[in-house]
Amino acid sequence: MTHKIIVDKNKCIGCGACVAACSGSFEMKDGKAHAVKAEVEKLTCEQSAISSCPVDAISVD
């Protein structure tokens, strides 16, 4: 099963917690989080990134 990672740019405050938790899947662009890997087969550190986001800007579909 493929999981699609979604970052809500309107909610993102650019704190970088997701990058700290999972730098292989997230990066900062123009002061906002961006999913480097838009889809992953298995959630690993992405789950930590989702949990660490203080404004719930990251979700998985």
mmJSON file of the N, C-alpha and C atoms, coordinates in Angstrom:
{"data_MODEL":{"atom_site":{
"group_PDB":["ATOM","ATOM","ATOM","ATOM","ATOM","ATOM","ATOM","ATOM","ATOM","ATOM","ATOM","ATOM","ATOM","ATOM","ATOM","ATOM","ATOM","ATOM","ATOM","ATOM","ATOM","ATOM","ATOM","ATOM","ATOM","ATOM","ATOM","ATOM","ATOM","ATOM","ATOM","ATOM","ATOM","ATOM","ATOM","ATOM","ATOM","ATOM","ATOM","ATOM","ATOM","ATOM","ATOM","ATOM","ATOM","ATOM","ATOM","ATOM","ATOM","ATOM","ATOM","ATOM","ATOM","ATOM","ATOM","ATOM","ATOM","ATOM","ATOM","ATOM","ATOM","ATOM","ATOM","ATOM","ATOM","ATOM","ATOM","ATOM","ATOM","ATOM","ATOM","ATOM","ATOM","ATOM","ATOM","ATOM","ATOM","ATOM","ATOM","ATOM","ATOM","ATOM","ATOM","ATOM","ATOM","ATOM","ATOM","ATOM","ATOM","ATOM","ATOM","ATOM","ATOM","ATOM","ATOM","ATOM","ATOM","ATOM","ATOM","ATOM","ATOM","ATOM","ATOM","ATOM","ATOM","ATOM","ATOM","ATOM","ATOM","ATOM","ATOM","ATOM","ATOM","ATOM","ATOM","ATOM","ATOM","ATOM","ATOM","ATOM","ATOM","ATOM","ATOM","ATOM","ATOM","ATOM","ATOM","ATOM","ATOM","ATOM","ATOM","ATOM","ATOM","ATOM","ATOM","ATOM","ATOM","ATOM","ATOM","ATOM","ATOM","ATOM","ATOM","ATOM","ATOM","ATOM","ATOM","ATOM","ATOM","ATOM","ATOM","ATOM","ATOM","ATOM","ATOM","ATOM","ATOM","ATOM","ATOM","ATOM","ATOM","ATOM","ATOM","ATOM","ATOM","ATOM","ATOM","ATOM","ATOM","ATOM","ATOM","ATOM","ATOM","ATOM","ATOM","ATOM","ATOM","ATOM","ATOM","ATOM","ATOM","ATOM","ATOM"],
"id":[1,2,3,4,5,6,7,8,9,10,11,12,13,14,15,16,17,18,19,20,21,22,23,24,25,26,27,28,29,30,31,32,33,34,35,36,37,38,39,40,41,42,43,44,45,46,47,48,49,50,51,52,53,54,55,56,57,58,59,60,61,62,63,64,65,66,67,68,69,70,71,72,73,74,75,76,77,78,79,80,81,82,83,84,85,86,87,88,89,90,91,92,93,94,95,96,97,98,99,100,101,102,103,104,105,106,107,108,109,110,111,112,113,114,115,116,117,118,119,120,121,122,123,124,125,126,127,128,129,130,131,132,133,134,135,136,137,138,139,140,141,142,143,144,145,146,147,148,149,150,151,152,153,154,155,156,157,158,159,160,161,162,163,164,165,166,167,168,169,170,171,172,173,174,175,176,177,178,179,180,181,182,183],
"type_symbol":["N","C","C","N","C","C","N","C","C","N","C","C","N","C","C","N","C","C","N","C","C","N","C","C","N","C","C","N","C","C","N","C","C","N","C","C","N","C","C","N","C","C","N","C","C","N","C","C","N","C","C","N","C","C","N","C","C","N","C","C","N","C","C","N","C","C","N","C","C","N","C","C","N","C","C","N","C","C","N","C","C","N","C","C","N","C","C","N","C","C","N","C","C","N","C","C","N","C","C","N","C","C","N","C","C","N","C","C","N","C","C","N","C","C","N","C","C","N","C","C","N","C","C","N","C","C","N","C","C","N","C","C","N","C","C","N","C","C","N","C","C","N","C","C","N","C","C","N","C","C","N","C","C","N","C","C","N","C","C","N","C","C","N","C","C","N","C","C","N","C","C","N","C","C","N","C","C","N","C","C","N","C","C"],
"label_atom_id":["N","CA","C","N","CA","C","N","CA","C","N","CA","C","N","CA","C","N","CA","C","N","CA","C","N","CA","C","N","CA","C","N","CA","C","N","CA","C","N","CA","C","N","CA","C","N","CA","C","N","CA","C","N","CA","C","N","CA","C","N","CA","C","N","CA","C","N","CA","C","N","CA","C","N","CA","C","N","CA","C","N","CA","C","N","CA","C","N","CA","C","N","CA","C","N","CA","C","N","CA","C","N","CA","C","N","CA","C","N","CA","C","N","CA","C","N","CA","C","N","CA","C","N","CA","C","N","CA","C","N","CA","C","N","CA","C","N","CA","C","N","CA","C","N","CA","C","N","CA","C","N","CA","C","N","CA","C","N","CA","C","N","CA","C","N","CA","C","N","CA","C","N","CA","C","N","CA","C","N","CA","C","N","CA","C","N","CA","C","N","CA","C","N","CA","C","N","CA","C","N","CA","C","N","CA","C","N","CA","C","N","CA","C"],
"label_alt_id":[null,null,null,null,null,null,null,null,null,null,null,null,null,null,null,null,null,null,null,null,null,null,null,null,null,null,null,null,null,null,null,null,null,null,null,null,null,null,null,null,null,null,null,null,null,null,null,null,null,null,null,null,null,null,null,null,null,null,null,null,null,null,null,null,null,null,null,null,null,null,null,null,null,null,null,null,null,null,null,null,null,null,null,null,null,null,null,null,null,null,null,null,null,null,null,null,null,null,null,null,null,null,null,null,null,null,null,null,null,null,null,null,null,null,null,null,null,null,null,null,null,null,null,null,null,null,null,null,null,null,null,null,null,null,null,null,null,null,null,null,null,null,null,null,null,null,null,null,null,null,null,null,null,null,null,null,null,null,null,null,null,null,null,null,null,null,null,null,null,null,null,null,null,null,null,null,null,null,null,null,null,null,null],
"label_comp_id":["MET","MET","MET","THR","THR","THR","HIS","HIS","HIS","LYS","LYS","LYS","ILE","ILE","ILE","ILE","ILE","ILE","VAL","VAL","VAL","ASP","ASP","ASP","LYS","LYS","LYS","ASN","ASN","ASN","LYS","LYS","LYS","CYS","CYS","CYS","ILE","ILE","ILE","GLY","GLY","GLY","CYS","CYS","CYS","GLY","GLY","GLY","ALA","ALA","ALA","CYS","CYS","CYS","VAL","VAL","VAL","ALA","ALA","ALA","ALA","ALA","ALA","CYS","CYS","CYS","SER","SER","SER","GLY","GLY","GLY","SER","SER","SER","PHE","PHE","PHE","GLU","GLU","GLU","MET","MET","MET","LYS","LYS","LYS","ASP","ASP","ASP","GLY","GLY","GLY","LYS","LYS","LYS","ALA","ALA","ALA","HIS","HIS","HIS","ALA","ALA","ALA","VAL","VAL","VAL","LYS","LYS","LYS","ALA","ALA","ALA","GLU","GLU","GLU","VAL","VAL","VAL","GLU","GLU","GLU","LYS","LYS","LYS","LEU","LEU","LEU","THR","THR","THR","CYS","CYS","CYS","GLU","GLU","GLU","GLN","GLN","GLN","SER","SER","SER","ALA","ALA","ALA","ILE","ILE","ILE","SER","SER","SER","SER","SER","SER","CYS","CYS","CYS","PRO","PRO","PRO","VAL","VAL","VAL","ASP","ASP","ASP","ALA","ALA","ALA","ILE","ILE","ILE","SER","SER","SER","VAL","VAL","VAL","ASP","ASP","ASP"],
"label_asym_id":["A","A","A","A","A","A","A","A","A","A","A","A","A","A","A","A","A","A","A","A","A","A","A","A","A","A","A","A","A","A","A","A","A","A","A","A","A","A","A","A","A","A","A","A","A","A","A","A","A","A","A","A","A","A","A","A","A","A","A","A","A","A","A","A","A","A","A","A","A","A","A","A","A","A","A","A","A","A","A","A","A","A","A","A","A","A","A","A","A","A","A","A","A","A","A","A","A","A","A","A","A","A","A","A","A","A","A","A","A","A","A","A","A","A","A","A","A","A","A","A","A","A","A","A","A","A","A","A","A","A","A","A","A","A","A","A","A","A","A","A","A","A","A","A","A","A","A","A","A","A","A","A","A","A","A","A","A","A","A","A","A","A","A","A","A","A","A","A","A","A","A","A","A","A","A","A","A","A","A","A","A","A","A"],
"label_entity_id":["1","1","1","1","1","1","1","1","1","1","1","1","1","1","1","1","1","1","1","1","1","1","1","1","1","1","1","1","1","1","1","1","1","1","1","1","1","1","1","1","1","1","1","1","1","1","1","1","1","1","1","1","1","1","1","1","1","1","1","1","1","1","1","1","1","1","1","1","1","1","1","1","1","1","1","1","1","1","1","1","1","1","1","1","1","1","1","1","1","1","1","1","1","1","1","1","1","1","1","1","1","1","1","1","1","1","1","1","1","1","1","1","1","1","1","1","1","1","1","1","1","1","1","1","1","1","1","1","1","1","1","1","1","1","1","1","1","1","1","1","1","1","1","1","1","1","1","1","1","1","1","1","1","1","1","1","1","1","1","1","1","1","1","1","1","1","1","1","1","1","1","1","1","1","1","1","1","1","1","1","1","1","1"],
"label_seq_id":[1,1,1,2,2,2,3,3,3,4,4,4,5,5,5,6,6,6,7,7,7,8,8,8,9,9,9,10,10,10,11,11,11,12,12,12,13,13,13,14,14,14,15,15,15,16,16,16,17,17,17,18,18,18,19,19,19,20,20,20,21,21,21,22,22,22,23,23,23,24,24,24,25,25,25,26,26,26,27,27,27,28,28,28,29,29,29,30,30,30,31,31,31,32,32,32,33,33,33,34,34,34,35,35,35,36,36,36,37,37,37,38,38,38,39,39,39,40,40,40,41,41,41,42,42,42,43,43,43,44,44,44,45,45,45,46,46,46,47,47,47,48,48,48,49,49,49,50,50,50,51,51,51,52,52,52,53,53,53,54,54,54,55,55,55,56,56,56,57,57,57,58,58,58,59,59,59,60,60,60,61,61,61],
"pdbx_PDB_ins_code":[null,null,null,null,null,null,null,null,null,null,null,null,null,null,null,null,null,null,null,null,null,null,null,null,null,null,null,null,null,null,null,null,null,null,null,null,null,null,null,null,null,null,null,null,null,null,null,null,null,null,null,null,null,null,null,null,null,null,null,null,null,null,null,null,null,null,null,null,null,null,null,null,null,null,null,null,null,null,null,null,null,null,null,null,null,null,null,null,null,null,null,null,null,null,null,null,null,null,null,null,null,null,null,null,null,null,null,null,null,null,null,null,null,null,null,null,null,null,null,null,null,null,null,null,null,null,null,null,null,null,null,null,null,null,null,null,null,null,null,null,null,null,null,null,null,null,null,null,null,null,null,null,null,null,null,null,null,null,null,null,null,null,null,null,null,null,null,null,null,null,null,null,null,null,null,null,null,null,null,null,null,null,null],
"Cartn_x":[0.847,0.0,0.889,0.581,1.327,0.635,1.428,0.919,1.334,0.386,0.665,0.839,1.966,2.262,1.796,0.995,0.431,0.845,1.408,1.759,0.839,0.069,-0.825,0.001,0.335,1.185,0.533,-0.782,-1.473,-1.338,-1.246,-1.097,0.364,1.279,2.694,3.248,3.955,4.564,6.078,6.6,8.011,8.938,8.492,9.309,10.44,10.289,11.325,11.315,10.315,10.251,10.179,9.478,9.354,10.699,11.477,12.793,13.717,13.639,14.457,14.099,12.833,12.368,12.59,12.569,12.617,13.187,14.47,15.096,15.122,14.953,14.919,13.618,12.572,11.261,10.745,11.388,10.934,12.108,11.83,12.805,12.068,12.813,12.221,12.425,11.375,11.421,10.628,11.277,10.613,9.975,10.641,10.166,9.039,8.704,7.623,8.117,7.497,7.851,7.375,8.154,7.844,8.177,7.287,7.535,8.457,9.65,10.602,10.072,9.569,8.94,7.437,6.762,5.316,4.565,5.178,4.556,5.609,5.222,6.11,5.345,6.058,5.438,5.14,6.084,5.947,6.282,5.439,5.704,6.74,7.838,8.864,8.983,10.022,10.193,9.126,8.422,7.34,6.287,6.048,5.069,5.537,6.831,7.388,7.258,7.461,7.331,5.902,4.947,3.536,3.219,3.702,3.452,4.132,5.279,6.04,5.533,4.696,4.192,3.235,3.605,2.776,1.44,1.286,0.035,-0.722,-0.322,-0.992,-1.08,0.031,0.046,0.361,0.744,1.117,0.098,-0.317,-1.25,-0.849,-1.441,-1.185,-2.508,-2.542,-3.758,-3.554],
"Cartn_y":[-1.187,0.0,1.246,2.171,3.419,4.495,5.247,6.327,7.659,8.537,9.86,10.847,11.543,12.526,13.898,14.551,15.854,16.886,18.002,19.112,20.278,20.722,21.877,23.145,23.799,24.994,26.144,26.17,27.235,27.063,25.827,25.565,25.618,25.253,25.135,26.473,26.41,27.618,27.637,26.628,26.588,26.311,25.56,25.299,24.307,23.458,22.493,21.21,20.999,19.779,18.528,18.604,17.445,17.093,18.101,17.875,17.251,17.731,17.171,15.708,15.379,14.016,13.072,13.62,12.758,13.52,13.802,14.627,13.972,12.671,11.998,12.2,12.595,12.756,14.184,15.072,16.458,17.412,18.585,19.658,20.983,22.027,23.358,24.061,24.664,25.453,26.72,27.848,29.142,29.274,28.722,28.852,27.924,26.973,26.017,24.6,23.647,22.243,21.765,20.861,20.272,18.783,17.958,16.516,16.181,15.697,15.282,14.033,13.113,11.896,12.079,12.309,12.524,11.234,10.097,8.809,7.846,7.083,6.062,4.756,3.656,2.34,2.042,2.413,2.116,3.374,3.715,4.867,4.486,5.212,4.99,6.285,7.056,8.304,9.34,9.122,10.038,10.14,9.035,9.042,9.952,9.951,10.847,12.3,12.551,13.912,14.409,13.549,13.911,14.241,13.404,13.607,14.857,15.209,16.35,17.7,17.712,18.975,19.633,20.82,21.459,22.012,22.14,22.698,21.704,20.432,19.362,19.682,20.144,20.5,19.32,18.188,17.025,15.918,15.328,14.207,13.157,11.989,10.895,10.409,10.222,9.745,8.316],
"Cartn_z":[0.0,0.0,0.0,-0.851,-0.933,-0.11,0.65,1.48,0.856,0.662,0.105,1.262,1.271,2.313,1.839,2.663,2.312,3.354,2.888,3.771,3.431,4.394,4.209,4.391,3.284,3.309,4.078,4.128,4.86,6.368,6.834,8.258,8.713,7.825,8.179,8.664,9.812,10.372,10.159,9.484,9.147,10.311,11.29,12.483,12.221,11.22,10.867,11.675,12.506,13.317,12.443,11.343,10.457,9.827,9.47,8.879,9.928,11.14,12.223,12.48,12.353,12.618,11.444,10.217,9.031,7.838,7.889,6.846,5.47,5.416,4.126,3.372,4.08,3.449,3.43,4.23,4.302,4.16,3.597,3.502,3.612,3.866,3.942,2.607,2.083,0.85,1.089,0.87,1.052,2.433,3.451,4.818,5.213,4.355,4.641,4.396,5.055,4.868,3.498,2.941,1.644,1.717,1.21,1.199,0.036,0.348,-0.684,-1.366,-0.558,-1.068,-0.928,-2.023,-1.965,-1.634,-1.96,-1.666,-1.132,-0.13,0.432,0.582,0.46,0.62,2.087,2.957,4.377,5.167,6.132,6.983,8.03,8.062,9.077,9.871,9.61,10.348,9.976,8.894,8.509,9.61,10.288,11.381,12.515,12.785,13.805,13.377,12.093,11.581,11.721,11.433,11.566,13.022,13.926,15.357,15.903,15.34,15.861,15.358,14.358,13.811,14.811,15.31,16.347,15.847,14.532,13.985,13.104,13.182,12.407,10.925,10.354,8.933,8.023,8.6,7.81,8.006,6.894,6.968,5.938,6.051,5.131,4.586,3.291,2.628,2.203],
"occupancy":[1.0,1.0,1.0,1.0,1.0,1.0,1.0,1.0,1.0,1.0,1.0,1.0,1.0,1.0,1.0,1.0,1.0,1.0,1.0,1.0,1.0,1.0,1.0,1.0,1.0,1.0,1.0,1.0,1.0,1.0,1.0,1.0,1.0,1.0,1.0,1.0,1.0,1.0,1.0,1.0,1.0,1.0,1.0,1.0,1.0,1.0,1.0,1.0,1.0,1.0,1.0,1.0,1.0,1.0,1.0,1.0,1.0,1.0,1.0,1.0,1.0,1.0,1.0,1.0,1.0,1.0,1.0,1.0,1.0,1.0,1.0,1.0,1.0,1.0,1.0,1.0,1.0,1.0,1.0,1.0,1.0,1.0,1.0,1.0,1.0,1.0,1.0,1.0,1.0,1.0,1.0,1.0,1.0,1.0,1.0,1.0,1.0,1.0,1.0,1.0,1.0,1.0,1.0,1.0,1.0,1.0,1.0,1.0,1.0,1.0,1.0,1.0,1.0,1.0,1.0,1.0,1.0,1.0,1.0,1.0,1.0,1.0,1.0,1.0,1.0,1.0,1.0,1.0,1.0,1.0,1.0,1.0,1.0,1.0,1.0,1.0,1.0,1.0,1.0,1.0,1.0,1.0,1.0,1.0,1.0,1.0,1.0,1.0,1.0,1.0,1.0,1.0,1.0,1.0,1.0,1.0,1.0,1.0,1.0,1.0,1.0,1.0,1.0,1.0,1.0,1.0,1.0,1.0,1.0,1.0,1.0,1.0,1.0,1.0,1.0,1.0,1.0,1.0,1.0,1.0,1.0,1.0,1.0],
"B_iso_or_equiv":[0.0,0.0,0.0,0.0,0.0,0.0,0.0,0.0,0.0,0.0,0.0,0.0,0.0,0.0,0.0,0.0,0.0,0.0,0.0,0.0,0.0,0.0,0.0,0.0,0.0,0.0,0.0,0.0,0.0,0.0,0.0,0.0,0.0,0.0,0.0,0.0,0.0,0.0,0.0,0.0,0.0,0.0,0.0,0.0,0.0,0.0,0.0,0.0,0.0,0.0,0.0,0.0,0.0,0.0,0.0,0.0,0.0,0.0,0.0,0.0,0.0,0.0,0.0,0.0,0.0,0.0,0.0,0.0,0.0,0.0,0.0,0.0,0.0,0.0,0.0,0.0,0.0,0.0,0.0,0.0,0.0,0.0,0.0,0.0,0.0,0.0,0.0,0.0,0.0,0.0,0.0,0.0,0.0,0.0,0.0,0.0,0.0,0.0,0.0,0.0,0.0,0.0,0.0,0.0,0.0,0.0,0.0,0.0,0.0,0.0,0.0,0.0,0.0,0.0,0.0,0.0,0.0,0.0,0.0,0.0,0.0,0.0,0.0,0.0,0.0,0.0,0.0,0.0,0.0,0.0,0.0,0.0,0.0,0.0,0.0,0.0,0.0,0.0,0.0,0.0,0.0,0.0,0.0,0.0,0.0,0.0,0.0,0.0,0.0,0.0,0.0,0.0,0.0,0.0,0.0,0.0,0.0,0.0,0.0,0.0,0.0,0.0,0.0,0.0,0.0,0.0,0.0,0.0,0.0,0.0,0.0,0.0,0.0,0.0,0.0,0.0,0.0,0.0,0.0,0.0,0.0,0.0,0.0],
"pdbx_formal_charge":[null,null,null,null,null,null,null,null,null,null,null,null,null,null,null,null,null,null,null,null,null,null,null,null,null,null,null,null,null,null,null,null,null,null,null,null,null,null,null,null,null,null,null,null,null,null,null,null,null,null,null,null,null,null,null,null,null,null,null,null,null,null,null,null,null,null,null,null,null,null,null,null,null,null,null,null,null,null,null,null,null,null,null,null,null,null,null,null,null,null,null,null,null,null,null,null,null,null,null,null,null,null,null,null,null,null,null,null,null,null,null,null,null,null,null,null,null,null,null,null,null,null,null,null,null,null,null,null,null,null,null,null,null,null,null,null,null,null,null,null,null,null,null,null,null,null,null,null,null,null,null,null,null,null,null,null,null,null,null,null,null,null,null,null,null,null,null,null,null,null,null,null,null,null,null,null,null,null,null,null,null,null,null],
"auth_seq_id":[1,1,1,2,2,2,3,3,3,4,4,4,5,5,5,6,6,6,7,7,7,8,8,8,9,9,9,10,10,10,11,11,11,12,12,12,13,13,13,14,14,14,15,15,15,16,16,16,17,17,17,18,18,18,19,19,19,20,20,20,21,21,21,22,22,22,23,23,23,24,24,24,25,25,25,26,26,26,27,27,27,28,28,28,29,29,29,30,30,30,31,31,31,32,32,32,33,33,33,34,34,34,35,35,35,36,36,36,37,37,37,38,38,38,39,39,39,40,40,40,41,41,41,42,42,42,43,43,43,44,44,44,45,45,45,46,46,46,47,47,47,48,48,48,49,49,49,50,50,50,51,51,51,52,52,52,53,53,53,54,54,54,55,55,55,56,56,56,57,57,57,58,58,58,59,59,59,60,60,60,61,61,61],
"auth_comp_id":["MET","MET","MET","THR","THR","THR","HIS","HIS","HIS","LYS","LYS","LYS","ILE","ILE","ILE","ILE","ILE","ILE","VAL","VAL","VAL","ASP","ASP","ASP","LYS","LYS","LYS","ASN","ASN","ASN","LYS","LYS","LYS","CYS","CYS","CYS","ILE","ILE","ILE","GLY","GLY","GLY","CYS","CYS","CYS","GLY","GLY","GLY","ALA","ALA","ALA","CYS","CYS","CYS","VAL","VAL","VAL","ALA","ALA","ALA","ALA","ALA","ALA","CYS","CYS","CYS","SER","SER","SER","GLY","GLY","GLY","SER","SER","SER","PHE","PHE","PHE","GLU","GLU","GLU","MET","MET","MET","LYS","LYS","LYS","ASP","ASP","ASP","GLY","GLY","GLY","LYS","LYS","LYS","ALA","ALA","ALA","HIS","HIS","HIS","ALA","ALA","ALA","VAL","VAL","VAL","LYS","LYS","LYS","ALA","ALA","ALA","GLU","GLU","GLU","VAL","VAL","VAL","GLU","GLU","GLU","LYS","LYS","LYS","LEU","LEU","LEU","THR","THR","THR","CYS","CYS","CYS","GLU","GLU","GLU","GLN","GLN","GLN","SER","SER","SER","ALA","ALA","ALA","ILE","ILE","ILE","SER","SER","SER","SER","SER","SER","CYS","CYS","CYS","PRO","PRO","PRO","VAL","VAL","VAL","ASP","ASP","ASP","ALA","ALA","ALA","ILE","ILE","ILE","SER","SER","SER","VAL","VAL","VAL","ASP","ASP","ASP"],
"auth_asym_id":["A","A","A","A","A","A","A","A","A","A","A","A","A","A","A","A","A","A","A","A","A","A","A","A","A","A","A","A","A","A","A","A","A","A","A","A","A","A","A","A","A","A","A","A","A","A","A","A","A","A","A","A","A","A","A","A","A","A","A","A","A","A","A","A","A","A","A","A","A","A","A","A","A","A","A","A","A","A","A","A","A","A","A","A","A","A","A","A","A","A","A","A","A","A","A","A","A","A","A","A","A","A","A","A","A","A","A","A","A","A","A","A","A","A","A","A","A","A","A","A","A","A","A","A","A","A","A","A","A","A","A","A","A","A","A","A","A","A","A","A","A","A","A","A","A","A","A","A","A","A","A","A","A","A","A","A","A","A","A","A","A","A","A","A","A","A","A","A","A","A","A","A","A","A","A","A","A","A","A","A","A","A","A"],
"auth_atom_id":["N","CA","C","N","CA","C","N","CA","C","N","CA","C","N","CA","C","N","CA","C","N","CA","C","N","CA","C","N","CA","C","N","CA","C","N","CA","C","N","CA","C","N","CA","C","N","CA","C","N","CA","C","N","CA","C","N","CA","C","N","CA","C","N","CA","C","N","CA","C","N","CA","C","N","CA","C","N","CA","C","N","CA","C","N","CA","C","N","CA","C","N","CA","C","N","CA","C","N","CA","C","N","CA","C","N","CA","C","N","CA","C","N","CA","C","N","CA","C","N","CA","C","N","CA","C","N","CA","C","N","CA","C","N","CA","C","N","CA","C","N","CA","C","N","CA","C","N","CA","C","N","CA","C","N","CA","C","N","CA","C","N","CA","C","N","CA","C","N","CA","C","N","CA","C","N","CA","C","N","CA","C","N","CA","C","N","CA","C","N","CA","C","N","CA","C","N","CA","C","N","CA","C","N","CA","C","N","CA","C","N","CA","C"],
"pdbx_PDB_model_num":[1,1,1,1,1,1,1,1,1,1,1,1,1,1,1,1,1,1,1,1,1,1,1,1,1,1,1,1,1,1,1,1,1,1,1,1,1,1,1,1,1,1,1,1,1,1,1,1,1,1,1,1,1,1,1,1,1,1,1,1,1,1,1,1,1,1,1,1,1,1,1,1,1,1,1,1,1,1,1,1,1,1,1,1,1,1,1,1,1,1,1,1,1,1,1,1,1,1,1,1,1,1,1,1,1,1,1,1,1,1,1,1,1,1,1,1,1,1,1,1,1,1,1,1,1,1,1,1,1,1,1,1,1,1,1,1,1,1,1,1,1,1,1,1,1,1,1,1,1,1,1,1,1,1,1,1,1,1,1,1,1,1,1,1,1,1,1,1,1,1,1,1,1,1,1,1,1,1,1,1,1,1,1]
}}}
